[in-house]
């Protein structure tokens, strides 16, 4: 099992934050062997299928470059324009190959570690210029593996190339008997084929190197239990993170609370600073239930919502404050407020009758004094 620089065992898989931070630093899985393979194969395939036209265009261009009028020698302006035209045509001929190689060079790494651009990776690191650090890397286990890999590639490509050349040796010897143009074409075709065969032999190296690089990258990012705990504390313990979480929780709770207001039977107000919403179903509830409560802006929102849904609003400052202090949302009101709330509910029910003109708000709404003190009310609520 791998250990970090402090000797602690890196037994845990990297977290999402660890992987994200590594990508920001430019640390992603890459395989140079795979990149080399795809570039060589793409280049060989280009010359295999389009090489004849590519060579023909270059031959025509070369012939025109070496065949020019005597006047060009003495006219500097014409000579410069002629050279510019030749260079432009040369770049047009080479451009498709150049674009293909650039695209493959970019696509190859993306296939292994995904697309990633890191400004930190471009920043200079003077530690890499330290010769001692370079010697340490050279004689490390990683350096030994790179040496073995290089020797293996050389041996593999050499053997495959020798076998391929041996297979067409007789054909190569007979090329001298062919006309010069056919010999050149056949030689070019054979050279490209041999190049593709030699390049394809690197597929074996790439098939080994890609999984190895993915495993090595994951191994380097593995974490100790202490690192995971520290990361959790860092992300969860930041004041701004906690504040944002608390803000979101409060917003969600407020939205849920406000959605219950339309179900209320009565809104009891202070009249401006406090507002509580109560409901009572005699068949299922033993006491009135608090659906919503708020002060200042929240109280104003409750009152506006109640007006919108035609819910009766009653001004009873002591009752509103007592319920606010002693009762949590979703709880039944305490026993000491039964009488006061019952009289208010009776008043509301009477208002809904047809002969409600003579109904008046009761004055005798008993509220225990301890319910109006926040500290005492907090103990009652608990």
C-alpha positions, 0 to 999 in steps of 0.5 A: 500500500502506498504511503505519503511523505509523512509515512501515512498509508494512502488507503482511500480512493481520491475524493471528487475535490481531490480529483478536481484540484488535481485537474486544476493543477494539470495533473491528469492521466496521460500516456505518451505511448498512446499519443505516439501510436495515434500520431504515427498511425494517422500520419502513415494512413494519410500517406497510404491513402493520399500520399500519391496525390501529395507526392505528385503535387510536391513534384509538380511544385518542385519542377516549377520551382527549378524551371523558370524564365531567364527574365526572373533572374534579372527582375528582382520583383518578379523573382520575389513574387514567384517565390511567394507564390511557390511558398503559398502553394507549398503551404496549401499542399502541406496544410491538410497533413499539418492540420491532421497531425495537430488534431490527432496530437490534441485528440490523443491525450483527450481520449485518455485523461479527458480535455483539460486546460490548466493555467497552473501547469504553464507557470514556471517551476524552478524546482524542475531546473534543480539538477539534483531533483533531475538526477533523483528522478532519473535513478528512481523506480519511475526512471527505471521503468521508463528505461525498460519501456524504451528498450522494450519499444526499441526491441519490439519495433526492430524485430517487427521491422526486420520481419516486415523487410524480410518478407518483401526483400525479394521485391525490393531487390527487383525494383531495379528492373522496373521503370524509374517512375514505377519503381519510385511509386512502388518504393514509396508504397512499400515504405509507407506500408512498412512504416504502418507495420512498425508503428502498429507494433507500438499498439502492444506497448500502448495497451500496457502503458495506458492501464498502467498510467491510469493506475499510477495516476490514481495511486498518486492521488490516493488519500489517507484517512486523515487527509479525508477528514481534514478535507471534510473539515475544510469544506464543511467548516468554512464560515461562508459554506456554513452560512450559505447552507444555513441560508438555503435551509432557511429559504426552503423552510420558509417556502414550505411554511408559506405554502401552508398559510392558505390552509389556515383558519385564522391569522393572529397578528400583533398587528404589524410585527408578529403574525401566526397562522392557525388551523383546527380540525376538531375531528383529527386534532386535540388542539389548534395547530401552528402552520406558520409564524413570522416577524416583520417582513415574514409577518407581512408576507403571511398577512399578504398571503392571507389577504390573497386567500381571504383568510380571516385576520384577527389583531390579538397582540398578546396571543400572537406573541405568546404563540410565536414564543412558545410554539414551533411550526407543526406543533399544537399550541400549549395548554395555557393558550387553549381558552384564548385561541378557542375564543378567537376561533369561535369569533372567526366561525361566527364571522362566517355566519350570515348574521355576523354583523353583531359579532365583536372580538372578545376582550377577555383573552387570557394569556399567562405572563410567562408566555410573553417572556422569551426566556420562559417561553423557550423553556415551555417550548422545549 
